[in-house]
Amino acid sequence: MTEQAVASRLDRPSPPGGRSLRRAQRIASQCFAAALQSSCWLFMLVVGGLAAELIWGARLSIRTFGIGFLWSSQWNPVTQQFGAAPFIYGTLVTSVIALALAAVFGILAAIYLAEFAPRRVGTYLGLLIELLAAVPSIVYGLWGLFVLAPIVANWIGPALQKSLGFLPIFQGTIYGVNVLTASFILTLMIVPTITAITRDLIAAIPTRNREAALALGATRWEVASQVVLPAVHRGILGACLLAFGRALGETIATTMVIGNRPVISASLFAPGYTVASVIANEFTEATSDLYLSALIELGLILMVVSLIVIGLGRLMVRLFIR
Amino acid sequence: MRLYHERARSRSPGCGVASATGASQGLAARQEDHLTQTETGRRLTTPRAGAYILRAGIFACAVMMAPAAFAATQIVGAGSTFDFPFFSKAFYAYTGKHPEVTVNYQSIGSGGGIQQFTAKTVDFGASDVPMDAKELTRAKDPVLQIPIALGGEGIAYNLPGIGKGMHLTPDVVADIYLGKIAKWNDPAIAKLNPGMKLPDTAITVVHRSDGSGTTYIFTDYLSRVSAEWKTKVGTGKDVQWPAPSSIGGKGNEGVAGLVKQTPGSIGYVELAYLLENSIPYAQLQNKAGKYLYPTIDTVAAAAATKPNVSSTDFSIVDASCAECYPISGYSWVMLYQKPKDAARGKLVKTIMTWLATEAQPIAKTVDYVPLPANVQKQALQVLGEMQ
């Protein structure tokens, strides 16, 4: 839509008050339209510039390792051999587990807060959940390292191994800092996004929809599952995508608790590594050009992975939801 | 309705300013046209807004200029995080004595320090490992490098029921980090500690996950004492850790934290950090066969054995004297021999001379090891070449 078209829409209906007012109003609308467009273009510019900068910075690594960078598991700064596979794997695994857990708990909590909780309880609990979003990630990281990691090593890990030890993901030595602990921390960090958005979406559903269902004899549970949820599932998917993006890019909290070992191992109890963590860990002291370039290429890969994930999410929304 | 127009009107000038500063030049020009077209009522608001902006601008300028007007020169440095506690305390003391000078040191990491120094955005750089030949050619102009801080590293461990002072030899440490010794009750460890009841616990090897001078010094030591380590792994600020049970912690606090809460773990931690925390740490056998704790004295003794330390020959690990602790190393400051701004250069020279000599007792207060007298002399000699 052109700027004029937006402006003329915003102008209507033409108010009384003479030409000067109408003109002032038109200017105001044009300003508004310009602000809308320029802020959008600004973001496009920033994203485009970022991508260009990353590709430029990564060119040495791309030239040296080619496409093999993606599936090589080597990460040896001494011999200058670099590969991204363990980092991509660690990033995806931790984020997927975190999203799965956060989606379940986050959506359930949101339904309770919006539909079932007494108003007072709902307000206070909602506030508490949103407070989780305001905690700095280094605090999550330290808490994860000093509190959660020992709990995982001594309680959760052994319990899982005892009950589900036949699965390869729960086998092997249990370290405190591992992929599972990192996933737990990420879960905590993305739950507020999912809960807050879902709760607001539910709250926006007109009361008369619920009343209609109730009048037809539906129970509260049926109202929640058959009236409320279907009306908001598209929005919930959007919230999940947003949360997933955050999980993919989270740096310092995962660095503290994932163990930082660049290997791909089936067990969730083994240490791993994420793309964002290795950049945070090694960027400051990466003195050789190739080393630096490999780290920048990792940043590029993270950007592409996020793009693919968001694209897939959009596709899912389009395929499964009308 | 009336209210809406009022609001719309009073908003528009602000909006015009915003987009004029924004990216789109065409849009700004178009709005400029509208501003001039508008009538008297409108015109009134535009100069007023302009006056506000002008006033705000003047205020902002005044705020920014104020420190420059009162304080004098600010010397800027960047680099190693290892140096930061010492530097911040020392430079604070320096400004106390010379209020006309402040030193702003940014601990962005050695790699960043070298980059900023090469790009000449800082007056001096600091790095845990001196710049190598390749990095020096990139700097174009002649560079002077002086040792400025000295630190040692201890080997911390966590074995329930076993306190400080376990005996370890270089071979055993290397084999643990290579993953060849995987249990604490391995005969190789038991032989060194006859009185200790070593448990049948798996060893978890803890290392730094971030690139660091601490890792450089430690791997330098392992390369020196173990041929296998040297060929398989090598020396670096970050390496590919071979032990299958290895985990990485970020920073000294990360390694110390992991060791503290992982029974059966072992990790290398900076001396300053070790002395501040209550983690048991080992007595390490030195070249003379003596088991020693890392202390300020034993590290200083090791450093003193190599008085002619230079930026190409700087390793002091595995030093050979009876009271030498074997894992320690220097951190370095980089300066241009002929700084562009001669007056600033002179000031930097004065500050560095002070830092390498008079300020060294300050290092001791934050658990670094003061530079031995002969190394101070060496540093002053290099500084003397600065013009």
Interface residues (C-beta under 8 A of the other chain):
Chain A: P15 P16 G17 S20 L21 R23 A24 Q25 I27 A28 Q30 C31 F32 A34 A35 Q37 S38 W41 L42 L45 Q74 W75 N76 P77 V78 T79 L145 F146 A149 P150 A153 T173 Y175 G176 V177 T255 M256 G259 N260 R261 P262 P271 S277 A280 N281 E282 F283 T284 E285 A286 T287 L292
Chain B: M1 R2 H5 A8 R9 R11 S12 C15 G16 A18 S19 G22 A23 S24 L27 R30 Q31 H34 Q37 T38 E39 G41 R42 T81 I108 G109 S110 G111 G112 I114 E135 A202 T204 S209 D210 G211 S212 G213 V233 G234 T235 G236 K237 D238 V239 Q240 W241 S245 S246 I247 G248 G249 K250 G254 G257 L258 Q261 T262
